[in-house]
Amino acid sequence: MDVQQQPVDPNQIKAEVERASSDFAALRAEVARVVVGQSHMVDRLLIGLIAGGHILLEGVPGLAKTTTVKAVADAVQTGFKRISFTPDLLPADVIGTQIYNPKSGDFAVKQGPIFTNILLADEINRAPAKVQSALLEAMQERQVTIGTTVYPLPKPFLVLATQNPIEQEGTYPLPEAQVDRFMLKLEIGYPTRDEEKEILRRSMTGFPTLNAIITPQHIAYAADVASRIRFDDKLVDYILDLVMATRDPGGASLAQLAPLLQYGASPRATINLQKAARAHALLAGRSYVTSGDIKSVAPDVLRHRIVLSYEAEAEEVDANQIIGRILASVPVP
């Protein structure tokens, strides 16, 4: 039996998937007018839009992280704001604050830049922990509390954060509770020689202004379609097997990994693997999820949710290597 909320007409869902995927194909093509290469990053940003998941992009400066996020936001007809995170940033600079009016004797609320649809948190790990904590409620509940009043955030609400590697000067490690709220963590690499040649060529001729290709209604429609894509029970078990292998490697015949893992992935990983796999299938134009969809998104969903032991650090084993061994060992249905 498949996991479905209600019976779905296969022909209807197939037509809806084709319609939704064509909208995002047009969005991808528009972004490509500015962003050269980085197809993995662009695809994962689109998955975040469809699945409603926040995304953390990590890489050294100059790899087009901010440019790509800005390009995606420009191609979506929706609200967009950018916050440059710095060590002197305050929580009120992000969520807003109450301002006293001496004439009336009342307090008025001044909303912060977080009241938008797409929030670019640029170099998020350059701000201290108290600012990161201000984002926790917004990222999980899609609301913020100013004074004693709770204010809902606009729909959709998505945090796309860029981060420089924590070993660089002037950065702070993000709190684990906040990191876990990101659906995906992407590791951005350098472009190829041919891609960098094209970047250089475009920089000399100028980059075009992008057009808004889709609206929040398109995003909501795609999210609804993705939630009804066929998801077989065998794939549910496969997701559980992958997540459980991060918590109890010995139970998955991966006892050699046990000394390398301090903590496994949280239940959010299970939920986000399912959501991201559905969105991945939709972007591929399929009305059903395959194990390949899950394996494709698994590294981005899991890499920031497992905590390595000191032994792993001593042996220079990173999260990607451990996830790769789990994906290679857990049986595929």
C-alpha positions as CSV (number, residue, x, y, z in Angstrom):
1,M,0.0,0.0,0.0
2,D,1.3,3.5,-0.9
3,V,1.5,6.3,1.6
4,Q,-1.2,8.7,0.4
5,Q,-3.6,11.1,2.2
6,Q,-6.4,10.3,-0.3
7,P,-6.8,8.3,-3.5
8,V,-5.1,9.9,-6.4
9,D,-6.0,9.6,-10.1
10,P,-2.7,8.5,-11.8
11,N,-3.5,10.4,-15.0
12,Q,-4.6,13.5,-13.1
13,I,-1.5,13.6,-10.9
14,K,0.7,13.0,-13.9
15,A,-0.8,16.0,-15.8
16,E,-0.4,18.1,-12.7
17,V,3.2,17.1,-12.2
18,E,4.0,18.0,-15.8
19,R,2.4,21.4,-15.4
20,A,4.2,22.2,-12.2
21,S,7.6,20.9,-13.4
22,S,7.3,23.0,-16.5
23,D,6.9,26.1,-14.4
24,F,10.1,25.3,-12.5
25,A,11.9,24.4,-15.7
26,A,11.2,27.9,-16.9
27,L,12.4,29.3,-13.6
28,R,15.6,27.3,-13.9
29,A,16.2,28.6,-17.4
30,E,15.7,32.2,-16.3
31,V,18.2,31.8,-13.4
32,A,20.7,30.3,-15.8
33,R,20.8,33.6,-17.6
34,V,22.8,34.9,-14.7
35,V,24.2,31.9,-12.9
36,V,26.8,29.8,-14.8
37,G,27.0,26.2,-13.7
38,Q,26.1,25.4,-10.1
39,S,23.2,23.3,-11.3
40,H,23.2,21.3,-8.1
41,M,22.8,24.4,-6.0
42,V,20.0,25.8,-8.2
43,D,18.1,22.5,-8.2
44,R,18.3,22.3,-4.4
45,L,17.1,25.9,-4.1
46,L,14.1,24.9,-6.2
47,I,13.5,21.9,-4.0
48,G,13.5,24.2,-1.0
49,L,10.9,26.4,-2.6
50,I,8.6,23.4,-3.4
51,A,9.1,21.6,-0.1
52,G,9.1,24.8,2.0
53,G,12.4,24.0,3.6
54,H,15.2,26.4,4.6
55,I,18.6,26.0,3.0
56,L,22.1,26.6,4.2
57,L,24.8,27.1,1.6
58,E,28.4,26.7,2.7
59,G,31.5,27.6,0.7
60,V,34.4,30.0,0.5
61,P,33.7,33.6,-0.7
62,G,33.2,34.2,-4.3
63,L,31.4,31.0,-5.4
64,A,28.1,32.8,-6.4
65,K,26.1,31.7,-3.3
66,T,24.6,35.2,-2.8
67,T,24.3,35.7,-6.6
68,T,22.4,32.5,-7.0
69,V,20.0,33.1,-4.2
70,K,19.4,36.7,-5.5
71,A,18.8,35.3,-9.0
72,V,16.2,32.8,-7.8
73,A,14.4,35.5,-5.7
74,D,14.4,37.9,-8.8
75,A,12.8,35.1,-10.9
76,V,10.0,34.7,-8.3
77,Q,7.4,37.4,-8.1
78,T,7.5,37.6,-4.3
79,G,8.9,39.5,-1.4
80,F,12.7,39.4,-0.9
81,K,15.0,41.0,1.7
82,R,18.6,40.6,2.5
83,I,20.4,40.8,5.9
84,S,24.2,40.9,6.0
85,F,25.0,39.2,9.3
86,T,27.8,40.9,11.3
87,P,29.2,40.5,14.8
88,D,27.4,43.7,16.0
89,L,24.0,42.6,14.7
90,L,21.2,42.5,17.3
91,P,18.0,40.3,17.4
92,A,15.9,43.4,17.0
93,D,17.7,44.2,13.7
94,V,16.3,40.9,12.4
95,I,12.8,40.4,13.8
96,G,11.9,44.0,14.8
97,T,11.2,45.8,18.0
98,Q,8.8,48.0,20.0
99,I,9.4,51.7,19.7
100,Y,8.0,54.1,22.4
101,N,6.0,57.1,21.3
102,P,6.4,59.8,23.9
103,K,3.4,61.8,22.6
104,S,0.9,59.0,22.9
105,G,2.7,57.1,25.6
106,D,2.2,53.8,23.6
107,F,4.6,51.4,22.0
108,A,4.5,50.8,18.2
109,V,5.9,47.7,16.6
110,K,8.5,48.2,13.9
111,Q,8.7,44.9,11.9
112,G,12.2,43.8,10.9
113,P,13.4,42.5,7.5
114,I,12.3,38.9,8.5
115,F,8.8,39.9,7.4
116,T,9.2,38.8,3.8
117,N,8.8,35.7,1.7
118,I,12.4,34.9,0.8
119,L,15.0,36.0,3.4
120,L,18.7,36.0,2.3
121,A,20.7,35.6,5.5
122,D,24.1,36.5,4.0
123,E,27.2,35.1,5.9
124,I,24.9,33.9,8.7
125,N,27.7,32.5,10.8
126,R,29.3,36.0,11.2
127,A,26.7,36.9,13.9
128,P,26.8,35.7,17.5
129,A,24.5,33.1,19.0
130,K,21.8,35.5,20.4
131,V,21.0,36.6,16.8
132,Q,20.9,33.0,15.6
133,S,18.5,32.2,18.4
134,A,16.2,35.0,17.2
135,L,15.7,33.0,14.0
136,L,14.6,29.7,15.7
137,E,10.9,30.5,16.2
138,A,10.7,32.0,12.7
139,M,12.3,29.0,11.0
140,Q,10.2,26.4,12.8
141,E,6.8,28.0,13.5
142,R,6.8,30.7,10.7
143,Q,6.1,33.3,13.3
144,V,8.0,35.8,15.6
145,T,7.2,37.2,19.0
146,I,7.8,40.9,19.5
147,G,7.1,41.9,23.1
148,T,4.1,39.8,24.1
149,T,2.5,39.6,20.7
150,V,3.0,36.8,18.1
151,Y,3.1,37.9,14.5
152,P,2.7,35.3,11.7
153,L,5.2,35.5,8.8
154,P,4.1,35.8,5.2
155,K,3.5,32.7,3.1
156,P,5.7,31.3,1.7
157,F,8.6,32.0,4.1
158,L,12.0,30.7,3.3
159,V,15.4,31.3,4.8
160,L,18.3,30.9,2.3
161,A,21.4,31.4,4.3
162,T,25.0,31.6,3.1
163,Q,27.9,30.6,5.3
164,N,31.7,30.7,5.1
165,P,33.5,27.6,6.5
166,I,33.8,28.0,10.3
167,E,37.5,27.7,10.3
168,Q,37.7,31.1,8.7
169,E,38.5,34.2,10.8
170,G,35.5,36.1,12.3
171,T,32.9,33.3,12.1
172,Y,30.8,31.5,14.8
173,P,29.5,27.9,14.7
174,L,25.8,27.9,14.4
175,P,23.8,26.4,17.3
176,E,22.8,22.7,16.6
177,A,19.1,23.6,17.2
178,Q,19.2,26.1,14.4
179,V,21.3,23.9,12.0
180,D,18.7,21.2,12.4
181,R,16.0,23.5,11.2
182,F,17.6,23.8,7.7
183,M,16.1,21.2,5.4
184,L,19.3,21.1,3.3
185,K,22.9,22.0,3.7
186,L,24.8,22.5,0.5
187,E,28.5,22.5,0.1
188,I,29.4,24.7,-2.8
189,G,32.6,24.0,-4.9
190,Y,34.6,25.9,-7.5
191,P,33.3,26.1,-11.0
192,T,35.1,24.2,-13.8
193,R,37.5,25.9,-16.1
194,D,34.9,26.2,-18.9
195,E,32.3,27.6,-16.5
196,E,34.8,30.1,-15.1
197,K,35.6,31.2,-18.7
198,E,31.9,31.8,-19.3
199,I,31.7,33.7,-16.0
200,L,34.6,35.9,-17.1
201,R,33.0,36.5,-20.5
202,R,29.7,37.5,-19.0
203,S,31.4,39.8,-16.5
204,M,32.8,41.8,-19.4
205,T,29.5,42.1,-21.3
206,G,27.3,42.6,-18.3
207,F,24.6,40.4,-16.6
208,P,21.0,40.7,-17.7
209,T,18.1,41.7,-15.5
210,L,15.9,38.7,-14.7
211,N,12.2,38.6,-15.2
212,A,9.7,37.2,-12.6
213,I,8.7,33.8,-14.0
214,I,6.6,32.3,-11.3
215,T,4.4,33.6,-8.4
216,P,3.7,32.3,-4.9
217,Q,0.6,30.7,-6.4
218,H,2.9,28.6,-8.6
219,I,4.9,27.5,-5.6
220,A,1.8,26.6,-3.5
221,Y,0.5,24.6,-6.5
222,A,3.7,22.7,-6.9
223,A,3.9,22.0,-3.1
224,D,0.3,20.6,-3.2
225,V,1.1,18.4,-6.2
226,A,4.4,17.2,-4.7
227,S,2.5,16.1,-1.5
228,R,0.3,13.9,-3.6
229,I,3.1,12.2,-5.6
230,R,3.1,8.4,-5.2
231,F,5.4,7.3,-2.3
232,D,5.6,3.5,-1.9
233,D,5.7,2.0,1.6
234,K,9.0,0.3,0.7
235,L,10.6,3.8,0.3
236,V,9.2,4.8,3.7
237,D,11.1,1.9,5.2
238,Y,14.2,2.8,3.1
239,I,14.2,6.3,4.6
240,L,13.9,4.9,8.1
241,D,16.7,2.5,7.4
242,L,19.0,5.3,6.4
243,V,18.2,7.5,9.3
244,M,18.4,4.6,11.8
245,A,21.8,3.7,10.4
246,T,23.1,7.1,11.5
247,R,21.9,6.4,15.1
248,D,22.7,2.7,15.4
249,P,25.3,1.8,12.7
250,G,25.7,-1.7,14.3
251,G,22.0,-2.5,13.6
252,A,22.7,-1.8,9.9
253,S,25.7,-4.0,9.8
254,L,27.9,-0.9,9.9
255,A,29.5,-1.5,13.3
256,Q,32.8,0.1,12.1
257,L,31.0,3.4,11.9
258,A,29.8,3.4,15.5
259,P,33.0,4.9,17.0
260,L,32.9,7.7,14.4
261,L,29.4,8.9,15.3
262,Q,28.5,10.8,18.4
263,Y,24.9,11.6,17.5
264,G,22.7,10.5,14.6
265,A,20.1,12.4,12.5
266,S,17.0,13.8,14.2
267,P,13.4,12.9,13.3
268,R,13.4,16.1,11.1
269,A,15.8,14.2,8.8
270,T,13.1,11.5,8.3
271,I,10.4,14.1,7.5
272,N,12.7,16.2,5.3
273,L,14.0,13.2,3.3
274,Q,10.4,12.4,2.3
275,K,9.6,16.0,1.4
276,A,12.8,16.6,-0.5
277,A,12.5,13.3,-2.4
278,R,8.9,14.3,-3.5
279,A,10.1,17.7,-4.7
280,H,13.1,16.0,-6.5
281,A,10.7,13.7,-8.3
282,L,8.4,16.6,-9.3
283,L,11.4,18.6,-10.8
284,A,12.2,15.4,-12.8
285,G,8.6,15.4,-14.1
286,R,7.7,12.1,-12.4
287,S,4.5,11.4,-10.6
288,Y,6.2,8.9,-8.3
289,V,9.2,8.8,-6.0
290,T,12.1,6.4,-6.6
291,S,15.0,5.3,-4.4
292,G,17.2,7.4,-6.7
293,D,15.3,10.5,-5.5
294,I,16.0,9.6,-1.9
295,K,19.7,8.8,-2.5
296,S,20.1,12.0,-4.5
297,V,18.9,14.3,-1.7
298,A,20.1,12.2,1.3
299,P,23.6,13.8,1.6
300,D,22.2,17.3,1.6
301,V,19.5,16.4,4.2
302,L,21.8,14.4,6.5
303,R,25.3,16.0,6.4
304,H,24.5,18.7,9.0
305,R,22.4,16.4,11.2
306,I,25.0,14.0,12.3
307,V,27.6,14.8,14.9
308,L,31.0,13.2,14.5
309,S,33.1,11.9,17.4
310,Y,36.7,13.0,18.2
311,E,37.8,9.7,16.7
312,A,36.4,10.7,13.4
313,E,38.1,14.0,13.5
314,A,41.4,12.3,14.4
315,E,41.0,9.9,11.4
316,E,40.0,12.9,9.2
317,V,36.7,11.3,8.3
318,D,33.9,13.8,7.4
319,A,30.1,13.6,7.3
320,N,30.1,13.0,3.5
321,Q,32.2,9.9,3.8
322,I,30.0,8.4,6.5
323,I,26.8,9.2,4.6
324,G,28.4,7.7,1.5
325,R,29.2,4.4,3.3
326,I,25.6,4.3,4.7
327,L,24.1,4.8,1.3
328,A,26.3,2.1,-0.2
329,S,25.5,-0.4,2.6
330,V,21.8,0.0,3.3
331,P,19.8,-2.2,0.9
332,V,17.8,-0.4,-1.8
333,P,14.2,-1.6,-2.2
